[in-house]
Amino acid sequence: MSRLKLLLLLICLSAPLSAEIIFYQFDDPAIEQRFNQLITDLRCPKCQNNNLADSNAPLSVDLKQIIYDKLHAQATDEEIITFLKERYGDFIYYKPPVNASTWFIWFGPFLVLIFALVLMSRFFNRKQPDPVGSSSERDYLATVDEWQKESQEND
């Protein structure tokens, strides 16, 4: 019975190893370089933080195939990007362009950092309360000190 469990465990652990790897054949190294540049610069719409080159999602595989087919059909990089941008918007870019709809993405972290630094500087630079107290209390204590000194001198 333990051999059967071991065999089932090995089968379960080897399942991820059977993933399909797709190779794209190129006759021209320039087209291959353009393909690699495009799949590196474009984001997988399904994955949150992966470009097409790093993603194995079915949608990513489909987009890589579209790019491959369009490159073999002599489409320019701009035509391919325009085609994908019409479908997926600016989200298709791994580094979205700076425009009104993406200002917060580009400048939001810096604004939050500046706001946090201002709050921290206000917190650390605020006046600490005087340990002795108000100015009238200090005057009173100074007077008491003088009286004590006078009384000690008189004794």
C-alpha positions in Angstrom: 0.0 0.0 0.0 2.8 2.4 0.7 4.2 2.0 -2.8 0.9 3.0 -4.3 0.9 6.1 -2.1 4.5 6.9 -3.2 3.5 6.4 -6.8 0.5 8.7 -6.5 2.6 11.4 -4.8 5.2 11.3 -7.6 2.5 11.6 -10.2 1.0 14.6 -8.4 4.4 16.3 -8.0 5.3 15.7 -11.7 2.1 17.3 -13.0 3.5 20.8 -13.3 6.5 19.5 -15.2 4.2 18.6 -18.1 3.4 22.2 -19.0 3.5 22.9 -22.7 6.3 25.1 -24.0 5.7 26.9 -27.3 8.6 27.8 -29.6 8.2 30.4 -32.3 10.2 29.9 -35.4 11.7 32.9 -37.1 13.6 33.0 -40.4 14.8 36.6 -39.8 16.6 37.5 -36.6 15.3 41.1 -36.9 11.7 39.9 -36.7 12.6 37.6 -33.8 14.1 40.6 -32.0 11.0 42.7 -32.7 8.8 39.9 -31.4 10.9 39.6 -28.2 10.8 43.3 -27.7 7.0 43.5 -28.2 6.2 40.7 -25.8 8.6 42.3 -23.2 7.0 45.7 -23.5 3.4 44.6 -23.5 1.5 43.4 -20.4 -0.6 40.3 -20.0 -4.2 41.6 -19.5 -5.0 38.7 -17.2 -1.9 38.8 -15.0 -1.4 41.8 -12.7 2.3 42.2 -12.9 3.6 40.1 -15.8 4.5 41.0 -19.3 3.6 38.7 -22.1 7.0 37.1 -22.1 6.7 36.1 -18.5 3.1 34.9 -18.6 1.8 31.5 -19.5 -1.9 32.4 -19.2 -4.0 31.3 -22.1 -4.8 34.9 -23.0 -1.1 35.7 -23.0 -0.4 32.7 -25.3 -3.1 33.9 -27.7 -1.7 37.4 -27.7 1.8 36.1 -28.4 0.3 34.1 -31.3 -1.4 37.3 -32.7 1.8 39.2 -32.5 3.7 36.4 -34.2 1.1 36.2 -37.0 1.0 39.9 -37.5 4.8 40.1 -37.7 4.8 37.5 -40.4 2.1 39.5 -42.2 4.6 42.4 -42.3 2.8 44.5 -39.8 4.8 47.3 -38.1 5.2 47.5 -34.4 2.9 50.5 -34.2 0.2 48.7 -36.1 0.4 45.7 -33.7 0.4 48.0 -30.6 -2.5 50.0 -32.0 -4.5 46.8 -32.6 -3.9 45.6 -29.1 -4.5 49.0 -27.5 -7.9 49.2 -29.3 -8.9 46.0 -27.5 -7.3 46.4 -24.1 -6.6 50.2 -23.7 -3.5 51.6 -22.1 -3.5 48.6 -19.7 -1.7 46.6 -22.5 1.4 48.7 -22.0 3.7 47.3 -19.3 4.8 50.9 -18.7 1.6 53.0 -19.5 2.1 56.4 -21.2 1.8 59.6 -19.1 -1.6 61.2 -19.8 -4.5 62.5 -17.8 -5.9 59.1 -17.0 -2.6 57.7 -15.8 -1.3 60.7 -13.8 -2.2 59.1 -10.5 -0.3 55.9 -11.4 2.8 57.9 -12.3 2.8 60.7 -9.7 0.5 59.3 -6.9 3.3 57.4 -5.0 5.5 60.6 -5.0 2.6 62.7 -3.7 1.9 60.1 -0.9 5.6 60.2 0.0 5.7 64.0 0.1 2.6 64.0 2.3 4.1 61.5 4.7 7.3 63.5 4.9 5.4 66.7 5.7 3.4 64.9 8.4 6.6 63.4 9.9 8.4 66.7 9.9 5.5 68.4 11.6 5.3 65.6 14.2 9.1 65.7 15.0 9.5 69.5 14.8 6.5 70.5 17.0 7.5 72.3 20.2 7.9 70.1 23.1 6.2 71.4 26.3 8.6 73.1 28.7 9.3 70.7 31.5 9.3 73.6 34.1 6.0 75.0 32.9 4.8 78.4 31.8 6.9 81.6 32.1 5.0 82.7 35.2 5.9 79.4 36.9 9.6 79.9 35.9 9.6 83.4 37.3 8.1 82.1 40.5 10.7 79.4 40.8 13.5 81.8 40.1 12.2 84.1 42.8 12.0 81.1 45.2 15.6 80.2 44.3 16.7 83.7 45.0 15.0 83.7 48.4 16.6 80.4 49.3 20.0 81.7 48.3 19.5 84.9 50.4 18.3 82.9 53.4 21.3 80.6 53.1 23.7 83.6 52.9 22.0 85.2 55.9 22.3 82.1 58.0 
